[in-house]
Amino acid sequence: MKNIVIKNVSIVNEGTTTNGDVWIRDTRIEKIGPQLDPSMRIEEIDGTGQTLIPGVIDDQVHFREPGLTHKATIYTEAKAAVRGGVTSFMEMPNTNPPAFTHELLEQKYDIAKHHALANYSFFMGTSNDNIEEVLRTNDKKNDVCGVKIFMGSSTGNLLVENPILLERIFEGAEVLIATHCEEERLIKDNLAKAMAENRKLTAADHPIIRDEEVCFESSFRAVQMAKKFGTRLHILHITTAKELQLFSNMLPLEEKRITSEVCVHHLHFTSDDYARLGNQIKCNPAIKATHNKSALWEGLLDDRLDIIATDHAPHTWAEKQEDYLHAHAGLPLVQHALGLMLHYVAEQKITLERVVEKMSHAPARCFQINNRGFIREGYYADLVLLDRNIPETITKENILYKCGWSPLEGFTQPATVSKTFVNGHMVYGNGGFDESKTGMRLQFNRS
């Protein structure tokens, strides 16, 4: 049994910052307090001048395995996640084959059990012909993070548009439903209009084809169905000012039935950045005009937006170099999301306490994750030690994504992740990895 005490560290947790020690015993936090001196022999880590936060929980990633492993694998992307302070992830079903059955879903869990350095959960996928399998997720609600519905353009046959099928899922699901909301009919109409202009389309056209109405109409429909059936709905990657009217900050997060997420790239980039980065920042839903970014920040800070995530979606460099219509949509972000938010802490746009709330506490509350997301005695020791005195510039040499690139290359983060603990095991530290242990399957406290 390992015993580690992180001494004299600045602890950021549950809205406060205190100085003290944290004792890790085996997989869990044994005790938190000043000048801890356990009687047994322990390993001490000097945290003087450093900051300890609960590990980030990323509720939306695409790690591509099985079937798309030329882009990424569960091993490579979970390793990148840990390097960036993400200790738990929830992965999406649009792999090859898609996770449309519980047998296929369990195959992904088995891969993660043997290869993921972070803790993990996987969403059950929906199609137009697997509703009975989707509703079987009710029987597994304490060890599956939720059901994912693509209510907008997607690969393969993951798009679900049929209103009768959608209502059956919203009515019958007892677990959280997470939605990608873009109205396919409007996307097609906007694309046809752009094509009729008889010019070469570029990435700058992306937020015009996938505009504010595309997002709002679909999100509005999802909210209406959730209200009709009392469904637990979580809308992913909100990108528009208009959508913010669909969400409330009048209840504590634990009492909300409809919650929302914003992604780091929509808080960072605007449509002005297409001129510089082109298809590198092509993603669905699109990065939009500056006023939307300003509104997203406002919604995040006043709690209409509940969670900060990444929607980490790696593609090869070659896939991004295609012409606009064929370039794949998605950005690799999981290694750098925390560092990017620390940039905004340094800019005094948000406090570190609020970053921890939105990236660690809120995902744990929103998904009712068992014993994670906080620095509490008895909780799993998923912890990140930050050195806020050592900046780190993102370069090809330190990018761990299998795709090998980032739209943030050249960007300097104001702090460095010096150590990452997953279930009490120091997976990353001292510039290297200890891969002798893998993460655990997330469990959920659902009645």
C-alpha positions in Angstrom: 0.0 0.0 0.0 1.4 3.4 -1.0 1.5 6.3 1.4 2.3 9.7 0.0 2.0 13.0 1.6 2.0 16.2 -0.5 3.4 18.8 2.0 2.8 22.5 2.3 0.8 22.9 -0.9 -1.8 25.4 -2.0 -5.0 23.5 -2.2 -7.8 24.8 -4.5 -11.0 23.0 -3.8 -14.7 23.9 -3.5 -14.3 27.6 -4.0 -11.5 28.2 -1.5 -7.7 28.1 -1.5 -5.9 26.9 1.6 -2.4 25.8 2.5 -1.8 22.4 4.0 -0.9 18.7 3.4 -2.8 16.0 1.6 -2.2 12.3 2.6 -2.8 9.8 -0.1 -3.2 6.2 1.1 -3.4 3.6 -1.6 -6.1 4.8 -4.1 -7.8 7.5 -1.9 -7.3 10.6 0.0 -6.8 9.6 3.7 -6.5 13.0 5.3 -6.3 16.7 4.6 -4.8 19.2 7.1 -1.9 21.2 8.3 1.4 19.5 9.0 0.3 15.9 8.7 2.6 13.4 10.2 1.3 9.8 9.6 2.9 7.3 11.9 3.9 4.9 9.1 6.7 5.3 6.7 5.6 7.6 3.8 6.9 9.2 0.7 6.9 13.0 1.0 6.4 15.4 -1.9 7.3 19.0 -1.3 4.5 21.1 -2.6 5.9 24.4 -1.5 5.1 27.1 -4.1 2.9 24.8 -6.1 -0.9 24.4 -6.4 -2.9 21.2 -6.0 -6.3 20.8 -7.7 -8.7 17.9 -8.3 -8.1 16.2 -11.6 -10.0 17.5 -14.6 -13.0 15.4 -15.7 -13.5 15.8 -19.5 -17.1 14.8 -20.4 -16.6 14.9 -24.1 -13.7 13.3 -26.0 -13.3 11.3 -29.2 -10.4 8.8 -28.8 -11.2 7.0 -32.1 -10.8 3.4 -31.0 -11.9 1.0 -32.4 -11.5 1.4 -36.1 -10.0 4.9 -36.5 -6.7 4.2 -34.9 -4.7 6.0 -37.6 -6.0 9.2 -35.9 -5.8 8.2 -32.2 -6.1 5.4 -29.7 -7.5 5.2 -26.2 -3.9 4.7 -25.0 -2.3 7.7 -26.8 -5.1 10.2 -26.0 -5.5 9.2 -22.4 -1.8 9.6 -22.0 -2.0 13.1 -23.5 -4.9 13.8 -21.2 -3.0 12.8 -18.1 -0.1 15.0 -19.2 -2.5 17.9 -19.3 -4.1 17.2 -15.9 -7.2 15.3 -17.1 -7.7 12.3 -14.8 -11.1 11.1 -16.1 -12.8 11.1 -19.5 -16.1 10.2 -21.1 -15.8 9.1 -24.7 -18.2 9.4 -27.6 -19.7 6.5 -29.6 -18.8 7.6 -33.2 -16.0 5.0 -33.6 -15.9 2.2 -36.3 -18.0 0.3 -35.6 -20.1 2.8 -33.6 -21.1 1.8 -30.1 -24.6 0.8 -31.0 -24.8 -2.3 -28.8 -23.8 -3.0 -25.3 -21.5 -5.8 -26.5 -19.6 -3.2 -28.6 -19.7 -0.7 -25.7 -18.1 -3.3 -23.4 -15.4 -4.0 -25.9 -14.4 -0.3 -25.5 -14.4 -0.6 -21.8 -12.1 -3.6 -22.1 -9.6 -1.7 -24.2 -9.6 1.1 -21.6 -9.2 -1.3 -18.8 -5.9 -2.5 -20.3 -4.6 0.7 -21.9 -6.1 3.9 -20.5 -3.9 5.8 -18.0 -6.9 7.9 -17.0 -10.3 6.9 -15.6 -12.9 6.3 -18.2 -16.5 5.9 -19.2 -18.2 5.6 -22.7 -21.5 6.9 -24.0 -24.0 4.5 -25.6 -24.6 5.5 -29.2 -28.0 6.0 -30.9 -29.1 5.4 -34.5 -32.5 5.1 -36.2 -32.7 1.4 -35.6 -31.2 0.6 -32.1 -33.7 2.1 -29.7 -34.3 -1.2 -27.8 -30.5 -1.5 -27.2 -30.4 2.2 -26.2 -33.1 1.7 -23.6 -31.2 -1.3 -22.2 -28.8 1.3 -20.8 -31.3 1.9 -18.1 -30.2 -1.4 -16.6 -26.6 -0.3 -16.6 -27.1 3.3 -15.4 -24.6 3.1 -12.6 -21.6 2.3 -14.8 -22.4 4.0 -18.1 -22.1 7.8 -18.3 -25.1 8.2 -20.6 -26.7 8.0 -24.0 -25.4 10.2 -26.9 -27.7 11.5 -29.6 -26.4 13.3 -32.7 -29.2 15.7 -33.6 -27.0 17.1 -36.3 -24.6 16.0 -39.0 -22.5 13.1 -38.1 -20.5 10.3 -39.6 -22.1 7.0 -40.6 -25.6 6.5 -39.4 -25.4 8.2 -36.0 -27.7 11.1 -37.0 -31.1 10.7 -35.5 -33.7 13.1 -36.9 -37.0 11.1 -36.8 -39.1 12.9 -34.2 -41.0 9.8 -33.2 -37.7 7.9 -32.4 -36.3 11.0 -30.6 -39.4 11.2 -28.4 -39.2 7.5 -27.6 -35.6 7.9 -26.5 -36.3 11.0 -24.5 -39.4 9.4 -22.8 -37.7 6.1 -22.1 -34.2 6.9 -21.0 -33.5 6.8 -17.3 -29.9 7.9 -17.7 -28.5 11.2 -18.8 -28.9 12.0 -22.5 -26.2 14.1 -24.1 -26.9 15.8 -27.4 -25.0 17.3 -30.3 -27.5 19.9 -31.5 -27.4 21.2 -35.0 -30.4 21.2 -37.3 -29.5 19.2 -40.4 -32.2 20.7 -42.6 -30.8 24.2 -42.1 -27.2 23.1 -42.7 -28.2 21.6 -46.0 -30.1 24.8 -47.0 -27.1 27.0 -46.0 -24.7 24.8 -47.9 -26.8 24.9 -51.0 -26.9 28.7 -50.9 -23.1 28.9 -50.5 -22.6 26.4 -53.3 -24.9 28.4 -55.6 -22.5 31.3 -55.3 -20.2 29.3 -57.6 -17.0 30.0 -55.7 -14.5 28.0 -53.8 -15.6 27.6 -50.2 -13.1 28.0 -47.3 -13.1 27.4 -43.6 -14.4 31.0 -43.2 -17.7 29.7 -44.6 -18.1 27.2 -41.9 -19.8 29.5 -39.3 -22.1 30.7 -42.1 -23.2 27.2 -43.2 -23.5 26.1 -39.5 -24.8 29.4 -38.2 -26.6 30.5 -35.0 -30.0 29.3 -36.2 -28.7 25.9 -37.0 -27.7 25.5 -33.4 -30.6 27.3 -31.7 -33.3 25.4 -33.5 -31.9 22.0 -32.6 -31.1 22.9 -29.0 -34.6 24.4 -28.6 -36.1 21.2 -29.9 -34.1 19.1 -27.4 -35.0 21.3 -24.5 -38.7 21.1 -25.4 -38.6 17.3 -25.5 -36.7 17.1 -22.2 -39.3 19.4 -20.6 -42.1 17.3 -22.0 -40.8 14.0 -20.6 -38.8 15.2 -17.6 -35.6 13.9 -19.2 -32.2 14.5 -17.8 -30.7 16.4 -20.7 -27.1 17.7 -21.2 -26.5 19.7 -24.3 -22.9 19.6 -25.5 -20.6 22.4 -26.9 -22.9 25.4 -26.8 -21.6 28.0 -29.3 -24.1 30.8 -29.6 -25.4 33.8 -27.6 -29.0 32.9 -28.7 -28.8 29.4 -27.1 -28.1 30.9 -23.7 -31.7 31.8 -23.2 -32.5 28.1 -23.0 -30.5 27.6 -19.8 -31.1 28.7 -16.2 -28.9 29.7 -13.3 -31.7 29.7 -10.8 -31.1 26.2 -9.4 -28.0 24.5 -7.9 -26.4 22.2 -10.5 -27.5 19.1 -8.7 -31.1 20.1 -9.1 -31.0 21.0 -12.8 -32.7 18.6 -15.2 -31.3 20.5 -18.2 -27.5 21.3 -18.2 -25.0 22.6 -20.7 -21.4 22.5 -21.7 -19.0 25.0 -23.3 -15.7 23.9 -24.9 -12.4 25.6 -24.5 -11.9 26.3 -28.3 -15.2 28.2 -28.4 -14.0 30.3 -25.4 -10.7 31.0 -27.1 -11.1 31.2 -30.9 -13.5 33.3 -33.0 -14.3 33.4 -36.7 -11.5 35.9 -37.2 -9.1 33.0 -36.6 -10.1 31.1 -39.8 -7.8 33.5 -41.8 -4.8 32.3 -39.8 -5.7 28.7 -39.0 -8.2 27.6 -41.7 -9.3 24.0 -41.4 -7.3 23.5 -38.2 -10.2 25.0 -36.3 -13.0 23.6 -38.5 -15.2 21.8 -36.0 -18.9 21.0 -35.4 -20.6 23.1 -34.2 -18.5 25.9 -35.7 -16.4 28.5 -34.0 -18.5 31.7 -34.6 -18.3 35.4 -34.5 -16.8 37.4 -31.6 -20.1 38.4 -30.0 -20.8 34.7 -29.4 -17.5 34.2 -27.6 -18.3 37.1 -25.4 -21.7 35.8 -24.6 -20.3 32.3 -23.8 -17.9 33.8 -21.3 -20.8 35.7 -19.7 -22.9 32.5 -19.6 -20.1 30.5 -18.1 -19.4 33.0 -15.3 -23.1 33.4 -14.4 -23.7 29.6 -14.4 -26.0 29.2 -17.3 -23.2 27.2 -18.8 -22.3 24.4 -16.4 -19.2 22.6 -17.6 -16.0 23.3 -19.5 -14.9 20.4 -21.7 -12.8 19.9 -24.9 -14.7 17.8 -27.5 -11.2 16.5 -28.2 -11.5 15.2 -31.8 -8.1 14.4 -33.5 -7.6 14.0 -37.2 -4.4 13.5 -39.1 -2.6 16.5 -40.6 -3.4 15.2 -44.1 -7.1 15.0 -43.3 -7.0 18.6 -42.2 -5.2 19.7 -45.4 -8.1 18.7 -47.7 -10.2 21.4 -49.3 -12.9 22.8 -47.0 -15.7 20.5 -48.0 -13.6 17.4 -47.4 -11.5 18.5 -44.5 -12.4 16.6 -41.3 -14.1 18.5 -38.5 -12.5 18.5 -35.1 -9.6 19.7 -33.0 -7.2 17.9 -30.6 -7.4 19.7 -27.3 -7.4 17.3 -24.3 -3.7 17.9 -23.4 -3.9 21.6 -23.4 -7.4 22.5 -22.1 -6.4 23.1 -18.5 -3.4 25.1 -19.5 -5.5 27.3 -21.8 -7.9 28.0 -19.0 -5.0 28.9 -16.8 -4.1 31.5 -19.4 -7.4 33.1 -18.7 -6.8 32.9 -15.0 -3.6 34.9 -15.6 -5.6 37.3 -17.7 -8.0 37.7 -14.8 -10.9 36.6 -17.0 -11.8 33.8 -14.5 -10.4 32.7 -11.1 -8.7 29.4 -10.6 -11.4 28.4 -8.1 -14.0 28.8 -10.9 -11.9 26.8 -13.4 -11.8 24.0 -10.8 -15.5 24.3 -10.3 -16.3 24.1 -14.1 -13.7 21.4 -15.0 -13.7 19.1 -12.0 -16.5 19.7 -9.5 -19.3 20.4 -12.1 -18.7 17.3 -14.2 -18.8 15.2 -11.1 -22.0 16.8 -9.9 -23.6 16.8 -13.3 -23.0 13.1 -14.0 -23.3 12.1 -10.4 -19.8 10.5 -10.5 -19.0 8.4 -7.4 -16.2 9.8 -5.2 -14.4 11.9 -7.7 -14.0 15.6 -8.7 -13.1 17.0 -5.3 -10.3 17.0 -2.8 -12.1 15.3 0.0 -11.2 12.7 2.5 -12.3 9.3 1.3 -12.5 10.3 -2.3 -10.2 8.8 -5.0 -6.9 10.6 -5.2 -7.3 12.1 -8.7 -5.0 15.1 -8.2 -3.0 17.5 -10.3 0.0 19.4 -9.0 0.6 22.7 -10.9 3.8 24.7 -11.0 2.4 28.2 -11.8 6.0 29.7 -11.9 7.0 27.6 -14.9 5.4 28.5 -18.3 5.2 25.9 -21.1 5.1 26.6 -24.8 3.2 24.1 -26.9 5.4 22.6 -29.6 5.4 19.5 -31.8 8.1 18.1 -29.6 5.9 18.1 -26.5 2.5 17.2 -28.1 1.4 13.7 -27.2 -1.6 13.3 -29.5 -1.1 10.6 -32.0 -2.0 13.1 -34.8 1.0 15.1 -33.7 -0.4 18.6 -34.1 -2.4 21.3 -32.3 -4.0 24.5 -33.4 -2.4 26.0 -30.3 1.2 25.4 -31.4 3.4 28.3 -30.3 1.0 29.3 -27.6 2.6 29.6 -24.1 0.7 28.4 -21.2 1.4 30.2 -17.9 1.8 27.1 -15.8 3.0 23.5 -16.0 1.5 20.3 -14.8 4.3 18.9 -12.7 2.5 15.7 -11.4 -0.8 13.9 -12.1 -2.2 11.3 -9.8 -4.9 8.9 -10.9 -6.4 6.8 -8.1 -3.4 7.7 -5.9 -0.9 6.5 -8.5 1.5 9.1 -9.8 1.1 8.4 -13.5 2.9 11.5 -14.6 5.7 13.3 -12.7 9.3 14.4 -12.9 8.9 14.7 -16.7 8.0 11.0 -17.3 5.2 8.5 -17.0 4.7 5.5 -14.7 2.4 3.2 -16.8 2.4 0.3 -14.3 -1.3 1.0 -13.5 -4.2 2.0 -15.6 -7.3 4.0 -14.7 -10.7 2.7 -13.4 -14.1 2.6 -14.8 -16.2 5.5 -13.5 -19.2 4.6 -11.4 -22.3 6.8 -11.0 -24.6 7.5 -8.0 -27.9 7.2 -9.7 -31.0 6.0 -7.9 
